[in-house]
């Protein structure tokens, strides 16, 4: 159904997440991110947006990614139909993949990143995404592009079994305005998302973003 990555950029401390799916509105359903707390991807056969919202609350209260996943899955009798990835602000990660999700499914947890997916066309999708993400580390100054390249690798490896119709990216940082971009239904959602990303990171939009208030400078103007 969906594949996603959550990651912390070791260079800048930014928290980012990106996802793609063969259905509608992956950004709204799947991704949550807060510079105060971390990032969450909630997906699966019976996706629970409540998990995403509650995970950010727990993280904001100081819970680790592991504690957050354990707490949410233990309390939900529908957990076997859902998938959850969590990244805390320190770069800690944890994930859950319920057994009732459609194959291919799984998760990969690494240092400062977690990749997960279900209803995938190939069991190689997640591994190819990890390789792309690791390959971009240290070679690309643009963290957002690294996340988009990771989605591209997943699509090239087979994507969602139904194809790819929606894609989204979020990046948060205490010293920067949040980036939240999505394409909700398109025959080339990643291509469209990449084009929007280019607009959002170039002039004149980039200059305007530099005067938007941030967590560390809430009165900036």
Beta strands, then each sheet from edge to edge (+ up, - down):
strand 1: 2-8
strand 2: 15-21
strand 3: 31-34
strand 4: 38-43
strand 5: 83-88
strand 6: 93-97
strand 7: 106-110
strand 8: 113-118
strand 9: 166-173
strand 10: 176-183
sheet 1: 7+ 8- 1+ 2- 9+ 10-
sheet 2: 3+ 4- 5+ 6-
end
